[in-house]
Amino acid sequence: MRDLPKIKKLVEEIDNASVLQKVVSAIAPILKTVGLDPTKIEDSLSDIDELKAQLDEMIGTVDKFNAYFAEDGWVMYDHMNAKIAKEAVRLMDEGQPKEAVGFLIEYYSPDLVQQELRTMSRIVAFRPRMRLAQKSLEDYSAERYHACVPVVLALMDGLVNDLHPEQKGIHSEGVELNAWDSIAAHSTGLGTLVRKLRKERKKLRTEELTFPFRNGILHGMDLGYANKEVAAKTWALLFTVGDWAQRAEQGLLDAPEPKPETRLKDILGSLQRTNEVKKVLNIWQPRTLQIGSDLPAFGQPEEYDEDTPERALAEFLSFWMQQNYGYMAKLISPRLQVSPKDVRLIYEDKHLESFEILSVTDQGASLTRINVKLIFEREKEYEFIVCYVDDEGKSAVMGVDDGKWALTKWRVS
């Protein structure tokens, strides 16, 4: 896992910081001449050793997890709970493989699957498949594994077929599902799992399976698949493929052009920014807003405080009323690459008459959820997510970075 670019970058940054930790006091006069505060830099470097230990532990956990479990049907993916992986590895280290597998099976509870499916909704190609995925979750909750497993395998197959550059399904020979800079789509992870998944299974088997052999199950040759272990592994596989699918949609399967080497001044500036961000986050508190007194439930954009998420949403809804799809698109995070045409497709047949802000919940210094009752051809409640981002749509911190509030969850149905 150390060969992943993002891991390499972290290791390099920590190594650079370790060197700086030793010399920063000696070069303090130079730092001051380029506008940097040596004291702030020393503060931000104080926990480097702890960060290095945490990174080494994380890399070790991922490598061990895949080594222990990939052949068995589990691999790490980017947003899998690291504490769960760590505990499973601990059980294996202590010679308790049965307990480790049982622990992972229980982790994939119906609630966890529902949570992961919400994450899958970010994948445009998966959205038409969500209805069947939810029905499969109902079957999973009711222990109807015979119904759940084939449908989830089919959904995964179609998703890969839609997004693979050569329009090949996961069962096709030569499809590796590798992706640059992905924990899940690393050759030791998803690649290992997929090769086993698509093994030919031409002989009829009735014994109970512990692995979701795609070909045997969908072709009716492996009949003993209807159990909790196979079902849990099938969901886990779908979510692992989901990591690959997100990168495929974003054009991130291949490595980008190399960036120029970072200069020392840039490294020091980054460390100083990190320290400033820490200070902002340490004092940040969510706002307690009363609708009707602190902000209007309905109003013109200028009635809401400037540089707030609710102001950005009010502007978005105001432009919707005016059917100004170009300005609506400008209020969506640049990272989503949403064009006015994309907005028009969603909104042109919906004529907003009014709205009522029901609640504003700050979930972080850079993320706010706003529940709104929208009144157009019908009346319905929606949740919008507004984030503070920079010009590229990357997460930023208000008070430290130049940025703006922009919508990241913006669609209505």
C-alpha positions in Angstrom: 0.0 0.0 0.0 3.0 2.3 0.4 3.2 2.6 -3.4 -0.2 4.5 -3.6 0.6 8.2 -4.5 -1.5 9.6 -1.7 0.4 7.4 0.8 3.7 8.3 -0.7 2.8 11.9 -0.4 1.9 11.6 3.2 5.2 9.8 4.0 7.2 12.4 2.1 5.4 15.3 3.9 6.1 13.7 7.3 9.7 13.0 6.4 10.1 16.6 5.2 8.4 17.8 8.4 10.8 15.6 10.5 13.8 17.3 8.9 12.2 20.8 9.4 11.6 19.9 13.0 15.3 19.7 13.5 16.4 22.8 11.7 13.5 25.3 12.0 15.0 27.2 14.9 18.3 27.5 13.1 16.6 29.0 10.0 14.2 31.3 11.9 15.7 34.5 10.6 15.3 33.2 7.0 11.7 32.2 7.7 10.9 35.7 8.9 12.2 37.3 5.7 9.7 35.3 3.6 6.8 36.3 5.9 6.6 33.1 7.9 6.3 32.8 11.7 8.8 30.2 13.1 6.9 29.8 16.3 3.7 28.8 14.5 5.7 26.4 12.3 7.3 24.8 15.4 3.8 24.4 17.0 2.5 22.7 13.9 5.5 20.3 13.8 5.2 19.3 17.5 3.1 16.1 16.8 5.0 14.8 13.8 6.3 11.7 15.5 2.7 10.8 16.6 1.5 11.3 13.0 4.2 9.1 11.6 3.3 6.3 14.0 -0.4 6.6 13.1 0.4 6.5 9.4 2.6 3.4 9.8 -0.2 1.7 11.7 -2.8 2.6 9.1 -0.6 1.3 6.2 0.1 -1.9 8.2 -3.6 -2.4 8.9 -4.6 -2.1 5.2 -1.8 -4.4 4.0 -2.6 -7.0 6.6 -6.3 -6.8 6.1 -6.0 -7.5 2.4 -3.4 -10.2 3.0 -5.7 -11.9 5.5 -9.1 -11.5 3.9 -8.9 -10.7 0.1 -9.0 -14.4 -0.9 -11.8 -14.9 1.5 -14.0 -12.2 0.0 -13.2 -8.9 1.9 -10.9 -6.0 1.0 -10.4 -2.6 2.4 -12.1 0.3 0.6 -11.6 4.0 1.0 -14.4 4.8 3.4 -14.5 1.5 5.3 -14.4 2.0 9.1 -10.7 1.7 9.9 -11.5 0.6 13.5 -13.4 -2.4 12.1 -10.5 -3.4 9.9 -8.1 -3.0 12.8 -10.1 -5.2 15.1 -10.5 -7.9 12.4 -6.7 -7.8 11.8 -6.1 -8.1 15.6 -8.3 -11.2 15.8 -6.4 -12.8 12.9 -3.0 -11.9 14.5 -4.2 -13.7 17.6 -5.1 -16.8 15.7 -8.9 -16.4 15.7 -9.9 -16.5 12.0 -13.5 -17.8 12.7 -14.1 -14.9 15.1 -12.6 -12.4 12.6 -14.9 -13.5 9.8 -17.9 -13.5 12.2 -17.0 -10.0 13.3 -16.9 -8.7 9.7 -20.2 -10.4 8.9 -21.9 -8.7 11.8 -20.4 -5.4 10.8 -22.5 -5.5 7.5 -25.7 -4.9 9.3 -28.8 -3.6 7.4 -28.2 -0.2 9.0 -24.6 -0.2 7.7 -25.7 -1.3 4.3 -28.3 1.6 4.2 -25.6 4.0 5.1 -23.3 2.7 2.4 -26.1 2.9 -0.2 -26.4 6.6 0.6 -22.8 7.0 -0.3 -23.4 5.0 -3.5 -26.0 7.5 -4.5 -23.2 9.9 -5.4 -22.4 7.6 -8.4 -24.6 8.8 -11.3 -24.5 5.4 -13.0 -25.8 3.7 -9.8 -28.8 5.9 -9.3 -31.1 4.0 -11.7 -30.1 0.9 -9.8 -31.0 2.3 -6.4 -34.6 1.0 -6.3 -33.5 -2.6 -6.8 -30.7 -2.1 -4.3 -33.2 -1.0 -1.7 -35.4 -4.0 -2.4 -32.3 -6.2 -2.0 -31.7 -4.5 1.3 -35.3 -5.4 2.4 -34.5 -9.0 1.5 -31.2 -8.9 3.4 -33.0 -7.5 6.5 -35.5 -10.3 6.2 -32.8 -12.9 5.8 -34.0 -13.7 2.2 -30.5 -14.2 1.1 -31.5 -16.3 -1.9 -33.2 -13.2 -3.3 -30.7 -10.6 -2.2 -27.4 -12.1 -3.5 -28.1 -12.5 -7.2 -29.6 -9.1 -7.6 -26.7 -7.3 -5.9 -24.3 -9.2 -8.1 -26.3 -8.2 -11.2 -26.3 -4.5 -10.1 -22.6 -4.6 -9.6 -22.1 -6.2 -13.0 -24.1 -3.6 -14.7 -22.4 -0.7 -12.9 -19.0 -1.9 -14.0 -20.3 -2.4 -17.6 -21.6 1.2 -17.7 -18.3 2.7 -16.5 -15.6 0.5 -17.8 -13.7 2.1 -20.7 -14.4 -0.9 -22.9 -17.9 -1.5 -21.6 -17.0 -4.8 -20.0 -18.7 -6.3 -17.0 -16.9 -7.6 -13.9 -17.1 -11.1 -15.2 -15.1 -10.3 -18.4 -11.6 -11.7 -18.7 -8.9 -9.1 -18.4 -11.0 -6.6 -16.4 -8.9 -5.7 -13.3 -10.7 -2.7 -12.0 -7.5 -1.0 -11.0 -7.5 2.8 -10.3 -4.7 5.2 -9.6 -4.4 6.2 -6.0 -7.2 4.0 -4.7 -7.1 1.8 -1.6 -9.9 -0.4 -2.8 -8.9 -0.6 -6.5 -5.2 -1.5 -5.6 -3.9 -4.7 -7.2 -3.7 -6.3 -3.8 -7.4 -5.5 -3.1 -10.1 -5.5 -5.6 -7.9 -7.0 -8.3 -7.4 -10.1 -6.2 -11.0 -10.4 -5.3 -12.3 -10.0 -8.9 -10.0 -12.7 -10.2 -11.5 -15.2 -7.7 -15.1 -13.8 -8.2 -15.2 -14.7 -11.9 -13.8 -18.2 -11.7 -15.6 -20.6 -14.0 -18.0 -22.8 -12.1 -19.3 -25.3 -14.6 -20.0 -28.2 -12.2 -23.2 -28.3 -10.2 -22.5 -27.7 -6.5 -25.0 -27.9 -3.6 -22.7 -27.5 -0.6 -22.9 -24.2 1.3 -20.7 -21.5 -0.1 -18.6 -18.9 1.9 -17.7 -16.9 -1.2 -20.0 -15.1 -3.8 -18.8 -16.9 -7.0 -20.5 -14.7 -9.5 -20.6 -17.1 -12.4 -21.7 -20.1 -10.4 -24.5 -18.2 -8.6 -25.9 -16.3 -11.6 -25.7 -19.4 -13.9 -27.4 -21.6 -11.4 -24.5 -23.9 -10.8 -23.7 -22.9 -7.2 -26.9 -23.5 -5.2 -25.6 -23.1 -1.7 -25.2 -19.3 -1.7 -28.2 -18.4 0.4 -26.5 -17.6 3.7 -25.6 -14.5 5.7 -21.8 -14.7 5.0 -22.1 -14.8 1.2 -24.7 -12.0 1.4 -22.5 -9.8 3.6 -19.5 -10.3 1.3 -21.7 -9.5 -1.8 -22.6 -6.1 -0.2 -19.0 -5.5 0.8 -17.9 -6.2 -2.8 -20.5 -3.8 -4.2 -19.2 -1.0 -2.0 -15.6 -1.8 -2.9 -16.6 -1.6 -6.6 -18.3 1.6 -5.7 -15.0 3.2 -4.9 -13.7 2.3 -8.3 -16.9 3.5 -9.9 -16.6 6.9 -8.3 -13.1 7.3 -9.7 -14.2 6.1 -13.1 -17.0 8.7 -13.3 -14.5 11.4 -12.2 -11.9 10.4 -14.8 -9.5 9.3 -12.1 -8.6 5.8 -13.2 -5.3 6.8 -14.6 -2.5 8.9 -13.0 -2.6 12.7 -13.9 0.3 14.6 -15.3 3.0 15.0 -12.6 3.0 18.2 -10.7 6.2 20.3 -10.3 8.2 19.6 -7.2 7.1 21.5 -4.1 9.4 24.3 -2.9 10.6 24.6 0.7 8.6 27.9 1.0 5.4 26.1 -0.1 6.0 23.3 2.4 6.5 25.8 5.2 3.5 27.8 4.1 1.4 24.6 4.1 2.5 23.8 7.7 1.6 27.3 8.8 -1.8 27.0 7.2 -2.4 23.7 9.0 -1.7 25.3 12.3 -4.1 28.1 11.5 -6.8 25.6 10.5 -6.3 23.8 13.8 -6.8 27.0 15.8 -10.0 27.8 13.8 -11.4 24.3 14.3 -10.5 24.2 18.0 -12.7 27.3 18.7 -15.5 26.5 16.1 -18.9 25.9 17.5 -22.1 25.1 15.5 -24.6 27.9 15.4 -27.9 27.7 17.1 -30.3 29.4 14.7 -34.0 30.0 15.3 -36.0 30.2 12.1 -38.1 33.3 12.1 -35.9 35.3 14.5 -32.3 34.6 13.5 -33.2 34.2 9.8 -36.4 34.3 7.8 -38.0 31.0 6.7 -38.6 32.7 3.3 -37.0 35.8 1.9 -34.9 37.5 -0.7 -31.2 36.5 -0.7 -30.2 39.9 0.8 -32.3 39.2 3.9 -29.8 36.5 4.9 -26.3 37.3 6.3 -23.5 37.4 3.8 -21.0 34.6 3.6 -23.4 32.1 5.1 -24.6 28.8 3.7 -28.3 29.9 4.0 -27.5 33.0 1.9 -26.0 30.7 -0.8 -29.1 28.5 -0.7 -31.5 31.4 -0.8 -29.6 32.7 -3.9 -29.9 29.3 -5.5 -33.6 29.1 -4.9 -34.2 32.7 -6.0 -32.5 31.9 -9.3 -34.6 28.8 -9.6 -37.7 31.0 -9.4 -36.3 33.1 -12.2 -35.4 29.9 -14.2 -31.8 31.3 -14.3 -30.0 27.9 -14.7 -26.6 29.5 -15.5 -26.5 31.3 -12.1 -27.8 28.2 -10.3 -24.9 26.2 -11.8 -22.4 28.8 -10.5 -23.7 28.2 -6.9 -22.9 24.5 -7.1 -19.5 23.3 -6.1 -17.0 23.5 -9.0 -15.7 20.0 -8.2 -19.1 18.5 -9.3 -18.6 20.1 -12.8 -22.3 20.8 -13.2 -23.2 22.8 -16.3 -26.3 25.1 -16.8 -27.6 22.3 -19.1 -27.3 19.8 -16.3 -29.3 22.1 -14.0 -31.9 22.7 -16.7 -32.5 19.0 -17.1 -33.4 18.7 -13.4 -35.3 21.9 -12.9 -36.9 23.1 -16.1 -40.2 21.2 -15.5 -40.4 22.3 -11.9 -41.6 25.9 -11.2 -40.8 27.0 -7.7 -43.5 29.1 -6.1 -42.1 29.4 -2.6 -39.9 27.8 0.0 -39.7 27.5 3.7 -36.4 26.9 5.6 -37.2 24.4 8.3 -33.8 23.9 9.9 -30.1 24.8 9.5 -27.6 22.4 11.0 -23.9 23.1 11.0 -22.1 19.8 10.9 -18.6 21.2 10.6 -16.8 24.5 10.0 -17.2 23.9 6.3 -20.5 21.8 6.0 -24.1 22.7 6.7 -27.3 20.8 6.1 -30.4 22.8 5.4 -33.9 21.3 5.4 -36.4 23.1 3.2 -40.0 22.7 2.3 -40.3 23.4 -1.4 -43.6 24.4 -3.0 -43.8 23.9 -6.8 -46.3 21.5 -8.5 -46.4 19.8 -5.1 -45.1 20.4 -1.6 -42.2 18.4 -0.3 -39.3 18.6 2.1 -35.7 18.4 0.8 -32.3 18.5 2.3 -29.6 20.6 0.7 -25.9 20.4 1.7 -23.8 23.6 1.4 -20.0 23.5 1.8 -17.3 26.1 2.0 -15.0 25.4 -1.0 -12.2 27.0 -2.9 -12.2 27.9 -6.6 -11.6 24.3 -7.6 -14.4 23.0 -5.3 -12.0 21.5 -2.7 -12.9 21.8 0.9 -11.7 25.1 2.5 -11.9 26.7 5.9 -13.6 30.0 6.3 -11.4 32.5 8.1 -8.2 30.8 6.7 -8.8 30.2 3.0 -10.4 32.2 0.2 -13.6 30.5 -0.8 -17.3 30.6 -1.0 -20.4 28.6 0.1 -21.5 26.3 -2.6 -24.1 23.5 -2.9 -22.8 19.9 -3.0 -26.3 18.3 -2.7 -28.5 20.2 -5.0 -30.8 17.9 -6.9 -34.6 17.7 -6.4 -36.9 15.0 -7.7 
